Amino acid sequence: MPRIDKRGRIRRAYTAYVDLLDAADALRERMSRQLRTWNLTILQYRVLDALYHEGPQYQQALSRKFHCSKQNAALVIRGLEECGCIERVAARLPL
């Protein structure tokens, strides 16, 4: 088996990285189409999944978990609440 020089390894790694990005984009698009049938976005689905598996959470914790602003998390949570998917309960963060 021939040895691959450093430049060849970098090229192969870059090609593999681009292929992974393309696959992730294709899966994201496919999932988005399926979620649209329930009027959900991927972020709304991820929030529902987190609440299902981990139980009630603070809005601030959800914004950190999904790397979005608190305002965006509030918008997503409000949308889920309006469609009846979740119930929001007022709570204070522990000190």
N, C-alpha and C positions, 0 to 999 in steps of 0.2 A: 504494500500500500504506500503510495507516494506521500511524502511529507508536505504539508501545506504551510507556506510561509506566513508571516504575521499579517501581511497585507491580504492574503487570501482568507485567513481566519476572520479578519475584520469585515471583509466583504460578505462572507457567509453569515456572520452574526447580524450585520445590517440587513441583509436580505431576509433572514429569519424574523427579525424585529418588524420589518415592514409587512411581512406576511401575517404575523400575529395581529398587527394593527388592523389590517384589512379584514381578518376573520372576526375580530371584536366588533368592527363597524357593521359587518353583515349580520352578526348575531343581535346587536343592539337594534338595528333596523327591523329585523324579523320580530323581535320581542315587542318593539314599539307598536307594530301593526297589530299584533295579537292583543296587546293591552288596550288599544284604541277601541276594541269591541266592547270593553267595559268602561270606557271613558276615563282611563287611568294613564298617567305618565309613568315612566320608569322610576322616577323619584318617589311618586306616590306609592307605587308597588313596593319599593325598597323600604319605605317608612312602615307600610302595613306589615311587611315581612318581619321587620325589626320588632314591632309591637307584638306580633304574634309569638315570636320565638323568645323575646326577652322581657315581655310584659310592659306595663306603663313606664313611660320615660318623660323626662323634662324636655321641653322644646329646645332648650339650649344644648342638651346632650345630643339630640337628633341632628341639630345643625352642625355640631362638631363631627359627629360620626360620618355624615355624608358630605362634609367639606363644602357647606353652603352657608350663606348669610342667615342670621336669625330671622330677617325679614322674609327670605325665600322659604325657610322652614315654616314660618307662620302662615304663609300663603298656601303651601302644600297641605298643612294640617287643617286650615280653614276649609279648603276644597274637600278634603276627606270627611270633615265634619258635616258640611252642607249636603253631601250625597248620602249621609247616614252610615258611612263605613266605620267611623270612630266617634267616640264621645269624649269631649275635652273636659277636664276637671281642673279647676283652679287649685294651684298648690304653690308653696314657697320652696325655693332651694334651701337645703340644709346649710347652716352656717359653719 
